[in-house]
Amino acid sequence: MPERTEQMTAPEGEEASGSIAYQIGDALYLNITNACTLVCEFCPKTQGDWVVKGHYLDLDRNPSFDEVVAAIGDPEPYREVVFCGLGEPTLRFDMLKQVARWLKERGAVVRLNTDGLASLVHGRDVLPELAGLIDVVSVSLNAQNEELYNHHCQPNRAGAYDACKDFIREAGEHIPEVVATALEGLPGIDIDECQRIAEEELGARMRRRFYGRVG
Ligand code: SF4
């Protein structure tokens, strides 16, 4: 997710509904839902802050496929297009696949930033359905054990931590690049152990992020 700002409400003059597509650097980010399976204490949304890098992301409803595509316009100029808002994109799994397919038909590099809980939530292994649609998946591992994960992320389903690890472990069979992330500086988090788990147990690359920054 992009870097947060201190602003807590919509910037003056912006519409009440948040941005569906927003550019940061040379990447375009897609915000397709407000919904989450987790309530992460470190997430700006949990503190009521819906503005990241000057983009107001509080959606008043889930956008349709046509609205998402219209918000993207031409994907060609962007280095990558990333499913990532202040919500979990895989909770709109059919829409996610539909938009990803549209993007791949236009030659875009597509990344999915996710909590890694889609298979748990949808009750089936969803990873094969992402083959050919997603080039890079970035999964929030968040912690080195279930106790800390539950403490910081408050999942609304049992078994979330193990499901997230399974998702990371198996993602590489269907998606070319798999990255696990965790926040350095978050209380109790052993970032070196997170990296060891990601690399040695799950076969993923580790990307360290920093507590207080989203991005
Ligand atoms: S899953 Fe992502 S968007 Fe949802 S609460 Fe956690 S950090 Fe925020």
Residues whose N, C-alpha, C, O or C-beta is under 5 A from the ligand:
A	BS01	SF4	C36 L38 V39 C40 C43 G85 L86 G87 D115
